[in-house]
Amino acid sequence: MIWTSFSSYLAAHGLELAGVVTTILGIWLTTRRLIICWPVTLVATLLYMVVFYRAGLLSDALLQIFFVAFTLYGWWHWWRGVRREGAVRVVPLPRSSLIAALVLGIPGSFALGTLARHLHAALPYLDAVLMSYSLVATWWQARKHIANWWLWIFVDVIYIGEYIYKDLWPTALLYAGLVGLAFLGLRDWRRAAAASA
């Protein structure tokens, strides 16, 4: 009886669970500044694209398409930096770039929310705000800015509530873990920046 329930759960949530495992591994590798984080993250992104589409979280599914592009860019950018400098070095984020990115997230949220509402997405505006600022965090991560971890912490905390609401419990637990990993990344990237200063 227990085995039947377990196998039924795996059949229904197999992609989500695979996404959980690859996401945790990808983020952990990112905290360690290991370039292998990018192909692992690419697999996780593709898995979650399907999971979110099936759950009706169209902004989240669309976000995964952007994540594919940002992941490929981040992989290339980090690889280029490793070839030139021998390691993935943390780069300071200028205040003007910080403000510009945070301000640009507002119209991006509105535009994506309007599109998602017309597509009858679940939670269109919340999804859109989270999507917009997830893109900012991913851009900062690809550019090796410590600030990416602060933004991920904020966004991931809100994602936890959204996924609980949508009954995506493994993903909600994953995002709780991602908050912890973001704090780990923040600590490790700060140490790396201090060591290279």
C-alpha positions in Angstrom: 0.0 0.0 0.0 2.8 2.5 1.0 4.8 1.4 -2.1 1.8 2.0 -4.4 1.3 5.5 -2.9 4.9 6.3 -3.2 5.1 5.1 -6.8 2.0 7.1 -7.6 3.5 10.2 -6.1 6.7 9.7 -8.1 4.7 9.2 -11.3 2.8 12.4 -10.7 5.7 14.5 -9.4 8.8 12.9 -11.0 9.7 16.0 -13.1 9.2 18.3 -10.2 11.4 16.1 -7.9 14.1 15.9 -10.6 13.9 19.7 -10.9 14.3 20.0 -7.1 17.5 17.9 -7.1 19.1 19.6 -10.1 18.2 23.0 -8.8 19.8 22.4 -5.4 22.9 21.0 -7.0 23.2 23.9 -9.4 22.8 26.6 -6.8 25.2 24.8 -4.4 27.8 24.7 -7.2 27.1 28.4 -7.9 27.8 29.2 -4.2 31.2 27.5 -4.7 31.8 29.5 -7.9 32.3 26.3 -10.0 31.6 26.7 -13.7 29.8 23.3 -13.8 26.9 25.1 -12.1 25.7 26.4 -15.5 25.0 23.1 -17.3 23.4 21.7 -14.2 21.2 24.8 -13.9 20.3 24.5 -17.5 18.9 21.0 -16.9 16.9 22.2 -13.9 15.5 25.1 -15.9 14.2 22.9 -18.6 12.6 20.5 -16.1 10.9 23.4 -14.3 9.7 24.9 -17.6 7.5 21.8 -18.0 6.5 21.7 -14.3 5.3 25.3 -14.2 3.5 25.1 -17.6 1.5 22.1 -16.3 0.7 24.0 -13.1 -0.7 26.9 -15.0 2.1 29.3 -13.7 2.7 30.7 -17.2 4.9 33.6 -16.1 7.1 31.0 -14.3 7.2 28.8 -17.4 8.1 31.8 -19.5 10.7 32.8 -17.0 12.4 29.5 -17.6 12.9 30.4 -21.3 14.7 33.6 -20.2 16.7 31.6 -17.7 17.9 29.3 -20.5 19.3 32.4 -22.3 20.8 33.9 -19.1 22.2 30.5 -18.2 24.0 30.2 -21.5 25.2 33.8 -21.2 26.4 33.2 -17.6 28.2 30.0 -18.6 30.0 31.8 -21.4 30.8 34.9 -19.3 32.2 32.8 -16.4 34.2 30.6 -18.8 35.7 33.6 -20.4 36.6 35.0 -17.0 38.2 31.7 -15.9 40.3 31.6 -19.1 41.5 35.2 -18.6 41.8 35.3 -14.8 42.1 31.6 -13.7 39.1 31.7 -11.4 35.6 33.1 -11.2 36.1 36.4 -9.5 33.4 38.4 -7.7 32.8 41.8 -9.2 31.4 44.9 -7.4 28.0 46.2 -8.5 28.0 50.0 -9.1 25.2 51.8 -7.2 23.9 53.3 -10.5 23.5 49.8 -12.0 21.8 48.6 -8.8 19.3 51.4 -8.9 18.7 51.1 -12.7 18.0 47.4 -12.5 15.6 47.7 -9.5 13.7 50.5 -11.2 13.5 48.7 -14.6 12.0 45.7 -12.8 8.8 47.8 -12.2 7.7 48.3 -15.8 8.9 44.8 -16.6 6.6 43.5 -13.9 3.6 45.4 -15.2 4.2 44.4 -18.8 4.7 40.7 -18.0 1.7 40.8 -15.6 -0.6 42.2 -18.3 0.5 39.6 -20.7 0.1 36.8 -18.2 -3.4 38.1 -17.3 -4.4 37.9 -21.0 -3.1 34.4 -21.1 -5.3 33.5 -18.0 -2.3 32.6 -15.9 -2.7 31.8 -12.2 -1.5 34.8 -10.1 -0.5 36.9 -13.1 0.9 40.0 -11.4 2.6 38.2 -8.5 4.2 35.8 -11.0 5.3 38.8 -13.2 6.9 40.7 -10.3 8.8 37.6 -9.2 9.8 36.9 -12.8 11.0 40.4 -13.4 13.2 40.5 -10.3 14.4 36.9 -10.9 15.7 38.0 -14.2 17.6 40.9 -12.5 19.0 38.5 -9.9 20.1 36.1 -12.7 21.7 38.9 -14.7 23.6 39.9 -11.6 24.7 36.3 -10.9 25.9 35.9 -14.5 27.9 39.2 -14.1 29.3 37.9 -10.7 27.8 40.5 -8.4 27.3 39.6 -4.8 24.0 41.6 -4.8 22.4 38.7 -6.7 22.2 36.7 -3.4 20.3 39.4 -1.5 17.7 39.7 -4.3 17.4 35.9 -4.5 16.7 35.7 -0.8 13.9 38.3 -1.1 12.3 36.7 -4.2 12.6 33.1 -3.0 10.8 33.9 0.3 7.8 35.2 -1.7 8.0 32.2 -4.1 7.6 29.9 -1.1 4.2 31.3 -0.4 3.2 31.2 -4.0 4.1 27.5 -4.4 2.3 26.5 -1.2 -0.8 28.3 -2.5 -0.5 26.4 -5.8 0.0 23.1 -3.9 3.6 22.6 -5.3 5.0 21.4 -1.9 8.3 19.9 -3.1 9.0 23.2 -4.9 8.0 25.3 -1.9 10.4 23.2 0.2 13.0 23.6 -2.5 12.7 27.4 -2.3 13.0 27.3 1.4 16.3 25.5 0.9 17.3 28.0 -1.8 16.9 30.8 0.8 19.5 28.9 2.9 21.7 28.4 -0.1 21.5 32.1 -1.0 22.7 33.0 2.5 25.6 30.4 2.0 26.4 32.0 -1.4 26.3 35.5 0.1 28.8 34.4 2.8 31.1 32.6 0.4 31.1 35.3 -2.3 31.8 37.9 0.3 34.8 35.9 1.5 36.0 35.4 -2.1 35.7 39.2 -2.7 37.6 40.0 0.5 40.3 37.5 -0.4 40.9 39.0 -3.8 40.8 42.6 -2.6 
